[in-house]
Amino acid sequence: MASSISAGTTSATALVHTADTSGALQLATNNGTVAVTIDTSQNVGVGTTSPTYKLDVLGSTARIYNDSATLLLQRPSNSRSGQVLINNANGGIKYYAGANGSAENGVVAHEFVSDAPSTGTVLARINSYGIGLGANTPSSGTGITFPATQSASSDANTLDDYEEGTWTPAITFGGGSTGITYSSQLGFYTKIGNTVTVQFRVNLSSKGSSTGSAALGGLPFTSGGTYAFNYVIHDNAAGFNAGYGLYWSVENGSTSGSLRQIGTNGSNALDNTNFNNNTFVSGILTYRV
């Protein structure tokens, strides 16, 4: 037993001093209920009689305030195991050490929030999979997760979006696609900020019966900017002039663009007559949104 100073509830027990040879000191209430323990290594325990660190606080809740009565640190009792809130005048941090909250995907997570941690907006979340911006939670691999809907920044030096995915390229003639079939349609894209790079491969199995100017569409994002964007692609169709470059012209505000070829007399628009039932086109396009 440690030496103790105990406060009681009667005049006889209002302040009781006890002593022993252990060298530890305890503060107690209600004539013997230990509240604080200071051991011989100067470890301090609040709610525990066996502290192992310089400050051990044991209990379902714990709070630390500054001299203005502003909450600085809180370990609240709730459904999320091991939650700790760190607060300051402009925001705070949440830390989850348990797997009870679905928002944490069953892993340790830290949340950086605006205003009070318990009510503020989540600005970023960190767990074992990486960093999630906004209220997004990384769920696989290791990396940075951006919001599903871009929150555009006016700062030219701020990366505000990243996305990877697939898209389906499709050919039309005169805006129609009657009877057009494919042996393969492959499209992949990477969006970084306001720039999108797409890769595509289209193999026709039938060019169908539609007629008119040839176009390739299905881009994952609408193009932006002032001018058309022209990029070389490749083909194996007998209907194209050998030795001349084929390109895809995507206009501003569109997800489709005309297929054209540079010829002896300048740029020539392609149409259904330039395509065969087994025409193949592929390429890479980078454009702004």
ZAROKOL-922541 format. One record per residue (C-alpha): residue number from 1; residue in three letters; y, z, x. Coordinates in steps of 0.001 Angstrom, whole numbers, padded with zeros to 6 digits. Layout:
BEGIN
+------+------+---------+---------+---------+
: resi : resn :      yy :      zz :      xx :
+------+------+---------+---------+---------+
:  NUM :  ALA :       Y :       Z :       X :
...
+------+------+---------+---------+---------+
This chain:
BEGIN
+------+------+---------+---------+---------+
: resi : resn :      yy :      zz :      xx :
+------+------+---------+---------+---------+
:    1 :  MET :  000000 :  000000 :  000000 :
:    2 :  ALA :  003522 : -000812 :  001193 :
:    3 :  SER :  006569 :  001397 :  001222 :
:    4 :  SER :  008395 :  000864 : -002071 :
:    5 :  ILE :  011632 :  001424 : -003931 :
:    6 :  SER :  010883 :  001535 : -007641 :
:    7 :  ALA :  013226 :  001710 : -010635 :
:    8 :  GLY :  011957 :  003452 : -013760 :
:    9 :  THR :  013029 :  003732 : -017363 :
:   10 :  THR :  013706 :  007464 : -017528 :
:   11 :  SER :  015961 :  009811 : -015631 :
:   12 :  ALA :  012932 :  011152 : -013800 :
:   13 :  THR :  011864 :  007688 : -012644 :
:   14 :  ALA :  015270 :  006040 : -012294 :
:   15 :  LEU :  014773 :  005555 : -008559 :
:   16 :  VAL :  011566 :  006460 : -006777 :
:   17 :  HIS :  010922 :  006059 : -003059 :
:   18 :  THR :  007382 :  005896 : -001723 :
:   19 :  ALA :  006227 :  005360 :  001810 :
:   20 :  ASP :  003105 :  004552 :  003807 :
:   21 :  THR :  002175 :  003240 :  007236 :
:   22 :  SER :  001773 : -000488 :  006467 :
:   23 :  GLY :  005319 : -001395 :  007469 :
:   24 :  ALA :  005843 : -003620 :  004401 :
:   25 :  LEU :  008613 : -003034 :  001881 :
:   26 :  GLN :  008499 : -003629 : -001858 :
:   27 :  LEU :  011063 : -003560 : -004669 :
:   28 :  ALA :  009612 : -002652 : -008044 :
:   29 :  THR :  010739 : -002221 : -011647 :
:   30 :  ASN :  009404 : -000226 : -014594 :
:   31 :  ASN :  008226 :  002522 : -012258 :
:   32 :  GLY :  005770 :  000412 : -010279 :
:   33 :  THR :  005739 : -003308 : -011221 :
:   34 :  VAL :  006304 : -005094 : -007896 :
:   35 :  ALA :  009004 : -007786 : -008047 :
:   36 :  VAL :  009783 : -008484 : -004366 :
:   37 :  THR :  007701 : -007944 : -001235 :
:   38 :  ILE :  008855 : -008133 :  002386 :
:   39 :  ASP :  005892 : -008025 :  004770 :
:   40 :  THR :  005774 : -007110 :  008449 :
:   41 :  SER :  006374 : -010754 :  009448 :
:   42 :  GLN :  009572 : -010737 :  007372 :
:   43 :  ASN :  008049 : -013086 :  004817 :
:   44 :  VAL :  009626 : -012555 :  001396 :
:   45 :  GLY :  007611 : -012908 : -001782 :
:   46 :  VAL :  009085 : -013070 : -005282 :
:   47 :  GLY :  006370 : -012628 : -007888 :
:   48 :  THR :  003693 : -012287 : -005198 :
:   49 :  THR :  002696 : -009330 : -003014 :
:   50 :  SER :  001189 : -011602 : -000339 :
:   51 :  PRO :  003886 : -014010 :  000889 :
:   52 :  THR :  002819 : -016479 :  003580 :
:   53 :  TYR :  006192 : -018111 :  004234 :
:   54 :  LYS :  009719 : -016906 :  004798 :
:   55 :  LEU :  010273 : -017315 :  001051 :
:   56 :  ASP :  007419 : -017521 : -001461 :
:   57 :  VAL :  008264 : -017749 : -005152 :
:   58 :  LEU :  005331 : -017503 : -007542 :
:   59 :  GLY :  005684 : -018139 : -011264 :
:   60 :  SER :  005768 : -020789 : -013964 :
:   61 :  THR :  009529 : -021246 : -013550 :
:   62 :  ALA :  012085 : -020819 : -010767 :
:   63 :  ARG :  015797 : -021636 : -010534 :
:   64 :  ILE :  018489 : -021494 : -007864 :
:   65 :  TYR :  022199 : -021677 : -008741 :
:   66 :  ASN :  025338 : -022020 : -006640 :
:   67 :  ASP :  028362 : -019732 : -006848 :
:   68 :  SER :  029757 : -021835 : -009718 :
:   69 :  ALA :  026608 : -021240 : -011775 :
:   70 :  THR :  025532 : -024883 : -011297 :
:   71 :  LEU :  021777 : -025361 : -011216 :
:   72 :  LEU :  020694 : -026549 : -007752 :
:   73 :  LEU :  016904 : -026206 : -007790 :
:   74 :  GLN :  014491 : -025747 : -010659 :
:   75 :  ARG :  010730 : -025568 : -011002 :
:   76 :  PRO :  010357 : -025639 : -014800 :
:   77 :  SER :  007253 : -024862 : -016773 :
:   78 :  ASN :  006205 : -027984 : -018665 :
:   79 :  SER :  003375 : -030475 : -019063 :
:   80 :  ARG :  004002 : -032093 : -015708 :
:   81 :  SER :  002215 : -030088 : -013059 :
:   82 :  GLY :  004245 : -029129 : -010020 :
:   83 :  GLN :  007571 : -030495 : -011211 :
:   84 :  VAL :  010638 : -029600 : -009164 :
:   85 :  LEU :  014222 : -030555 : -010047 :
:   86 :  ILE :  016972 : -030693 : -007419 :
:   87 :  ASN :  020465 : -030965 : -008850 :
:   88 :  ASN :  023992 : -031484 : -007584 :
:   89 :  ALA :  027344 : -032349 : -009125 :
:   90 :  ASN :  026597 : -036084 : -009467 :
:   91 :  GLY :  022847 : -036381 : -009897 :
:   92 :  GLY :  019523 : -035047 : -008807 :
:   93 :  ILE :  015892 : -035547 : -007833 :
:   94 :  LYS :  012678 : -034916 : -009745 :
:   95 :  TYR :  009440 : -034335 : -007894 :
:   96 :  TYR :  006036 : -034488 : -009587 :
:   97 :  ALA :  003043 : -033185 : -007672 :
:   98 :  GLY :  000539 : -033531 : -010482 :
:   99 :  ALA : -001204 : -036236 : -012452 :
:  100 :  ASN : -000312 : -035092 : -015968 :
:  101 :  GLY :  002596 : -037456 : -016641 :
:  102 :  SER :  001741 : -041058 : -017510 :
:  103 :  ALA :  005075 : -042191 : -016071 :
:  104 :  GLU :  003821 : -041226 : -012613 :
:  105 :  ASN :  000589 : -043245 : -012910 :
:  106 :  GLY : -001363 : -040208 : -011821 :
:  107 :  VAL :  000206 : -040007 : -008355 :
:  108 :  VAL :  002846 : -037937 : -006625 :
:  109 :  ALA :  006291 : -039242 : -007615 :
:  110 :  HIS :  009928 : -038585 : -006847 :
:  111 :  GLU :  012681 : -039621 : -009253 :
:  112 :  PHE :  016342 : -040022 : -008313 :
:  113 :  VAL :  018483 : -039607 : -011412 :
:  114 :  SER :  022117 : -039644 : -012444 :
:  115 :  ASP :  023695 : -036517 : -013916 :
:  116 :  ALA :  021335 : -033643 : -014724 :
:  117 :  PRO :  017716 : -034317 : -013643 :
:  118 :  SER :  016326 : -033327 : -017034 :
:  119 :  THR :  018592 : -035675 : -019039 :
:  120 :  GLY :  020047 : -038235 : -016600 :
:  121 :  THR :  019173 : -041919 : -016208 :
:  122 :  VAL :  016407 : -042690 : -013707 :
:  123 :  LEU :  017869 : -044741 : -010833 :
:  124 :  ALA :  014756 : -045014 : -008668 :
:  125 :  ARG :  011202 : -043706 : -008516 :
:  126 :  ILE :  009059 : -043302 : -005400 :
:  127 :  ASN :  005307 : -042810 : -005427 :
:  128 :  SER :  002368 : -043653 : -003190 :
:  129 :  TYR :  002671 : -047338 : -004172 :
:  130 :  GLY :  006288 : -047721 : -003100 :
:  131 :  ILE :  009773 : -047692 : -004618 :
:  132 :  GLY :  010571 : -048570 : -008230 :
:  133 :  LEU :  014192 : -049426 : -009008 :
:  134 :  GLY :  015541 : -048239 : -012334 :
:  135 :  ALA :  012824 : -046600 : -014400 :
:  136 :  ASN :  010113 : -048874 : -012993 :
:  137 :  THR :  006972 : -047296 : -011557 :
:  138 :  PRO :  005081 : -049101 : -008760 :
:  139 :  SER :  001420 : -049330 : -009753 :
:  140 :  SER : -000405 : -051195 : -006978 :
:  141 :  GLY : -000155 : -052144 : -003320 :
:  142 :  THR :  002920 : -051004 : -001424 :
:  143 :  GLY :  006393 : -052388 : -001997 :
:  144 :  ILE :  009597 : -052385 : -004047 :
:  145 :  THR :  009449 : -052901 : -007822 :
:  146 :  PHE :  012508 : -054469 : -009496 :
:  147 :  PRO :  013291 : -054234 : -013243 :
:  148 :  ALA :  011616 : -056842 : -015449 :
:  149 :  THR :  015101 : -057904 : -016595 :
:  150 :  GLN :  017521 : -058504 : -013738 :
:  151 :  SER :  020497 : -056165 : -013477 :
:  152 :  ALA :  022816 : -058577 : -011687 :
:  153 :  SER :  025213 : -057279 : -009048 :
:  154 :  SER :  028614 : -058778 : -008255 :
:  155 :  ASP :  028227 : -057632 : -004654 :
:  156 :  ALA :  027208 : -060592 : -002487 :
:  157 :  ASN :  025317 : -058241 : -000152 :
:  158 :  THR :  023155 : -056611 : -002839 :
:  159 :  LEU :  019606 : -057836 : -003478 :
:  160 :  ASP :  019269 : -057284 : -007226 :
:  161 :  ASP :  016087 : -059161 : -008142 :
:  162 :  TYR :  012680 : -060208 : -006830 :
:  163 :  GLU :  009841 : -061729 : -008801 :
:  164 :  GLU :  006640 : -063679 : -008201 :
:  165 :  GLY :  004638 : -065542 : -010812 :
:  166 :  THR :  003114 : -068745 : -012149 :
:  167 :  TRP :  004472 : -071572 : -014296 :
:  168 :  THR :  003028 : -074676 : -015927 :
:  169 :  PRO :  004508 : -078021 : -014771 :
:  170 :  ALA :  004330 : -080810 : -017373 :
:  171 :  ILE :  005246 : -084516 : -017372 :
:  172 :  THR :  007003 : -086234 : -020277 :
:  173 :  PHE :  008016 : -089847 : -020958 :
:  174 :  GLY :  011176 : -090332 : -022966 :
:  175 :  GLY :  010948 : -086647 : -023892 :
:  176 :  GLY :  007502 : -087098 : -025440 :
:  177 :  SER :  004043 : -086063 : -024320 :
:  178 :  THR :  001756 : -087721 : -026880 :
:  179 :  GLY : -001772 : -087973 : -025548 :
:  180 :  ILE : -000933 : -086724 : -022057 :
:  181 :  THR : -003798 : -084731 : -020520 :
:  182 :  TYR : -004309 : -083177 : -017114 :
:  183 :  SER : -007136 : -082483 : -014757 :
:  184 :  SER : -004949 : -079766 : -013200 :
:  185 :  GLN : -001517 : -078169 : -013680 :
:  186 :  LEU : -000607 : -075597 : -011058 :
:  187 :  GLY :  002729 : -073903 : -010517 :
:  188 :  PHE :  003846 : -070861 : -008503 :
:  189 :  TYR :  007301 : -069397 : -008013 :
:  190 :  THR :  009175 : -066767 : -006027 :
:  191 :  LYS :  012616 : -065618 : -007173 :
:  192 :  ILE :  014877 : -063786 : -004713 :
:  193 :  GLY :  018256 : -062891 : -006161 :
:  194 :  ASN :  019706 : -066089 : -007667 :
:  195 :  THR :  017408 : -068470 : -005733 :
:  196 :  VAL :  014060 : -069728 : -007010 :
:  197 :  THR :  011447 : -071604 : -004979 :
:  198 :  VAL :  008686 : -073304 : -006944 :
:  199 :  GLN :  005501 : -075029 : -005822 :
:  200 :  PHE :  003704 : -077412 : -008143 :
:  201 :  ARG :  000784 : -079796 : -008435 :
:  202 :  VAL :  000086 : -082064 : -011409 :
:  203 :  ASN : -002998 : -084308 : -011818 :
:  204 :  LEU : -003017 : -086587 : -014859 :
:  205 :  SER : -006301 : -087460 : -016531 :
:  206 :  SER : -004462 : -089594 : -019117 :
:  207 :  LYS : -000806 : -090602 : -019241 :
:  208 :  GLY : -000930 : -090847 : -023030 :
:  209 :  SER :  001095 : -093187 : -025221 :
:  210 :  SER :  004673 : -091862 : -024932 :
:  211 :  THR :  007157 : -094245 : -023319 :
:  212 :  GLY :  010467 : -093903 : -021562 :
:  213 :  SER :  011961 : -092173 : -018541 :
:  214 :  ALA :  009654 : -089845 : -016629 :
:  215 :  ALA :  010541 : -086163 : -016321 :
:  216 :  LEU :  008877 : -083044 : -014980 :
:  217 :  GLY :  009558 : -079756 : -016770 :
:  218 :  GLY :  008410 : -076219 : -017342 :
:  219 :  LEU :  010523 : -074475 : -014682 :
:  220 :  PRO :  010282 : -070670 : -014966 :
:  221 :  PHE :  014081 : -070180 : -014927 :
:  222 :  THR :  017012 : -072267 : -016151 :
:  223 :  SER :  018892 : -073938 : -013299 :
:  224 :  GLY :  022473 : -072929 : -012595 :
:  225 :  GLY :  025355 : -074238 : -010516 :
:  226 :  THR :  027520 : -077344 : -010806 :
:  227 :  TYR :  025417 : -080166 : -009401 :
:  228 :  ALA :  021966 : -081668 : -009832 :
:  229 :  PHE :  019331 : -080641 : -007320 :
:  230 :  ASN :  017311 : -083408 : -005688 :
:  231 :  TYR :  014163 : -082686 : -003706 :
:  232 :  VAL :  011449 : -084951 : -002361 :
:  233 :  ILE :  007956 : -084723 : -003810 :
:  234 :  HIS :  004792 : -086731 : -003057 :
:  235 :  ASP :  002435 : -088939 : -005020 :
:  236 :  ASN : -000674 : -091124 : -004799 :
:  237 :  ALA :  000066 : -093438 : -007711 :
:  238 :  ALA : -000204 : -097190 : -007368 :
:  239 :  GLY :  002828 : -097530 : -009649 :
:  240 :  PHE :  005309 : -096254 : -007019 :
:  241 :  ASN :  006877 : -098334 : -004285 :
:  242 :  ALA :  005143 : -097523 : -001026 :
:  243 :  GLY :  007412 : -096261 :  001712 :
:  244 :  TYR :  010195 : -095010 : -000583 :
:  245 :  GLY :  010953 : -091387 : -001285 :
:  246 :  LEU :  010207 : -089866 : -004654 :
:  247 :  TYR :  012439 : -087026 : -005843 :
:  248 :  TRP :  012985 : -084681 : -008762 :
:  249 :  SER :  016532 : -084341 : -010120 :
:  250 :  VAL :  017119 : -081081 : -011999 :
:  251 :  GLU :  020440 : -080842 : -013821 :
:  252 :  ASN :  022508 : -077699 : -014359 :
:  253 :  GLY :  021389 : -075620 : -017351 :
:  254 :  SER :  017937 : -077177 : -017576 :
:  255 :  THR :  014270 : -076330 : -016985 :
:  256 :  SER :  013361 : -079999 : -016610 :
:  257 :  GLY :  014451 : -082908 : -014460 :
:  258 :  SER :  013980 : -086678 : -014138 :
:  259 :  LEU :  011543 : -088200 : -011654 :
:  260 :  ARG :  013213 : -090875 : -009554 :
:  261 :  GLN :  012532 : -093003 : -006508 :
:  262 :  ILE :  014833 : -094297 : -003789 :
:  263 :  GLY :  014451 : -098071 : -003727 :
:  264 :  THR :  015996 : -101078 : -002056 :
:  265 :  ASN :  018867 : -101033 : -004553 :
:  266 :  GLY :  019471 : -097281 : -004547 :
:  267 :  SER :  018007 : -094714 : -006894 :
:  268 :  ASN :  015598 : -095930 : -009518 :
:  269 :  ALA :  014511 : -093939 : -012549 :
:  270 :  LEU :  010753 : -093880 : -013107 :
:  271 :  ASP :  009112 : -094372 : -016486 :
:  272 :  ASN :  005652 : -094473 : -018030 :
:  273 :  THR :  004897 : -097871 : -016452 :
:  274 :  ASN :  005051 : -096310 : -012977 :
:  275 :  PHE :  002246 : -093891 : -013805 :
:  276 :  ASN : -001501 : -094349 : -014000 :
:  277 :  ASN : -004051 : -092214 : -015834 :
:  278 :  ASN : -004892 : -090479 : -012554 :
:  279 :  THR : -001387 : -090075 : -011076 :
:  280 :  PHE : -000935 : -087020 : -008873 :
:  281 :  VAL :  002401 : -085427 : -007929 :
:  282 :  SER :  003100 : -082255 : -005989 :
:  283 :  GLY :  005906 : -080648 : -004073 :
:  284 :  ILE :  008284 : -077754 : -003492 :
:  285 :  LEU :  011677 : -077262 : -005136 :
:  286 :  THR :  014331 : -074643 : -004378 :
:  287 :  TYR :  017174 : -074211 : -006857 :
:  288 :  ARG :  019792 : -071691 : -007989 :
:  289 :  VAL :  019843 : -069910 : -011326 :
+------+------+---------+---------+---------+
